[in-house]
Amino acid sequence: MTGAQRSDARRNHARILAVAEEEVAACGAEASLEQIARTAGVGSATVRRHFPTRRALLEAVSHSRIDALSRRAAELTGAPDGREALLRWLGEVVAYCASVRGLAVALSYTGPDVDPVEGNSCAGVLEEAGAPLLDRAVRDGAVRPDVALADLITLIVGIVLAVEHRADAAAEADRLFRLAVAGVAPQA
């Protein structure tokens, strides 16, 4: 492969990704790969060569947002209250997922595009980033020791997907997340 072809491939990748970000923002996880190809000025085969599955495309589109959430988890690691830090971060994950179409699907652990060996790279990155927050909350006795970050991400994905078509999805997702955290029993 010549240097020109490699730079052309890099340009195609960047153009496809830029168009995909706009399409996913407009249409969510079901954005048309064919429309992305047309708008990017490439063939469908080129899109599939760069992103062999829809999930691969969603993960690439979500990469910068996942990185931002990971950095935020690191910032909160030293907060004085472990429970509050974990809940603040999880609330930000909920807000991001509810406001950025396609991100909840990119975080889901199931679906035809999930690699059975590698799993879900977006969710894996968030699990690693949030682990210190959860570990601290468990050590502080604020969270049960049998709760895993994968459980919490699954809860968030379920909530966000359930409300994604509502008028104020972000507010509704936040309300349902807070309800799940508080539980349905009245305070004693």
C-alpha positions in Angstrom: 0.0 0.0 0.0 1.4 3.4 -0.9 1.6 6.4 1.3 -1.1 8.1 -0.8 -3.4 5.2 -0.3 -2.9 5.2 3.4 -3.5 8.9 3.7 -6.6 8.5 1.5 -7.8 5.7 3.8 -7.2 7.9 6.8 -9.2 10.7 5.2 -12.0 8.3 4.4 -12.0 7.1 8.0 -12.2 10.6 9.3 -14.9 11.7 6.9 -17.0 8.6 7.6 -16.7 9.1 11.3 -17.6 12.8 11.0 -20.7 12.0 9.0 -21.6 9.1 11.3 -21.5 11.4 14.3 -24.1 13.7 12.6 -26.3 10.8 11.5 -26.2 9.1 14.9 -27.0 12.4 16.5 -30.0 12.8 14.2 -31.2 9.2 13.9 -29.8 7.3 16.9 -28.3 3.9 16.8 -30.3 2.9 13.8 -28.6 5.5 11.5 -28.4 4.2 8.0 -25.0 3.0 7.1 -25.9 3.5 3.4 -26.8 7.1 4.1 -23.5 7.6 5.9 -21.7 6.2 2.9 -23.5 8.5 0.5 -23.0 11.6 2.6 -19.3 10.8 3.1 -18.9 10.2 -0.6 -17.7 6.6 -0.3 -19.2 3.2 -1.0 -20.9 1.0 1.5 -18.0 -1.4 1.3 -15.6 1.3 2.4 -17.8 2.1 5.4 -17.9 -1.6 6.3 -14.1 -2.0 5.8 -13.5 0.7 8.3 -16.4 -0.3 10.6 -17.3 -3.9 10.1 -20.4 -3.8 12.4 -22.9 -1.2 13.4 -21.6 -1.5 17.0 -18.0 -0.8 15.8 -19.3 2.4 14.3 -21.3 3.4 17.4 -18.3 2.7 19.6 -16.1 4.9 17.4 -18.7 7.7 17.4 -18.9 7.4 21.2 -15.2 7.2 21.8 -14.6 10.9 22.8 -17.7 10.8 25.1 -16.6 7.6 26.8 -13.1 9.2 27.3 -14.7 12.3 28.9 -16.8 10.1 31.3 -13.6 8.2 32.1 -11.7 11.4 32.9 -14.7 12.5 35.0 -14.6 9.3 37.1 -10.9 9.9 37.7 -11.6 13.5 38.9 -14.2 12.2 41.3 -12.0 9.5 42.8 -10.7 11.7 45.5 -14.1 13.2 46.5 -14.8 13.2 50.3 -18.0 11.1 50.0 -17.6 7.8 48.1 -21.4 7.3 47.6 -21.9 10.8 46.4 -19.0 10.5 44.0 -20.3 7.3 42.5 -23.8 8.6 42.2 -22.7 11.9 40.7 -20.6 10.0 38.1 -23.4 7.5 37.3 -25.8 10.5 37.0 -23.5 12.0 34.4 -23.4 8.7 32.5 -27.2 8.7 32.5 -27.3 12.3 31.3 -24.7 11.6 28.5 -26.6 8.5 27.4 -29.9 10.3 27.4 -28.7 13.3 25.5 -26.4 11.6 23.0 -28.4 9.3 20.7 -26.7 5.9 20.2 -24.5 6.0 23.3 -26.8 3.7 25.3 -26.8 1.1 22.5 -23.0 1.4 22.3 -22.9 0.6 26.1 -25.3 -2.4 26.0 -23.8 -5.8 26.7 -26.1 -7.7 24.3 -26.9 -7.6 20.6 -25.8 -9.2 17.4 -22.7 -7.1 17.1 -21.2 -7.8 20.6 -17.9 -9.6 20.2 -18.2 -12.8 22.2 -14.5 -12.7 23.1 -13.8 -9.0 23.5 -17.2 -8.0 24.8 -18.2 -4.4 24.7 -15.2 -2.0 24.6 -17.2 1.1 25.5 -18.7 -0.5 28.5 -15.4 -2.1 29.4 -13.7 1.3 29.4 -16.4 2.7 31.7 -16.2 -0.3 34.0 -12.5 0.2 34.4 -12.9 4.0 34.9 -15.7 3.6 37.4 -14.2 0.7 39.4 -12.4 2.9 41.9 -15.6 4.8 42.6 -17.6 1.6 43.1 -14.8 0.0 45.2 -14.7 3.0 47.5 -18.5 3.1 47.9 -18.5 -0.6 48.8 -15.7 -0.1 51.3 -17.6 2.8 52.8 -20.6 0.5 53.2 -22.7 2.7 50.9 -23.2 0.0 48.2 -23.7 -3.7 48.6 -20.6 -5.7 47.8 -22.4 -7.9 45.3 -23.1 -4.9 43.0 -20.9 -4.8 39.9 -20.4 -1.9 37.6 -21.7 -4.0 34.7 -25.0 -4.2 36.7 -25.1 -0.4 37.0 -24.3 0.2 33.3 -27.0 -2.3 32.4 -29.5 -0.4 34.6 -28.5 2.9 33.0 -28.8 1.4 29.4 -32.2 0.0 30.2 -33.5 3.2 31.6 -32.2 5.3 28.8 -33.5 3.0 26.1 -36.9 2.9 27.8 -37.3 6.7 27.6 -35.3 7.7 24.6 -38.3 8.7 22.5 -40.0 10.8 25.2 -40.2 14.5 25.0 -37.7 15.2 27.8 -35.7 11.9 27.8 -32.8 13.3 29.8 -35.1 14.5 32.7 -37.1 11.3 32.6 -34.0 9.1 32.6 -32.5 11.1 35.5 -35.8 10.7 37.5 -35.9 7.0 36.9 -32.3 6.5 37.8 -32.8 8.4 41.1 -35.9 6.2 41.7 -33.8 3.1 41.1 -31.1 4.4 43.5 -33.6 5.4 46.2 -35.8 2.3 45.8 -39.5 2.3 46.0 -40.0 1.8 49.7 -40.8 4.9 51.7 -38.0 6.3 53.8 -38.2 5.1 57.4 
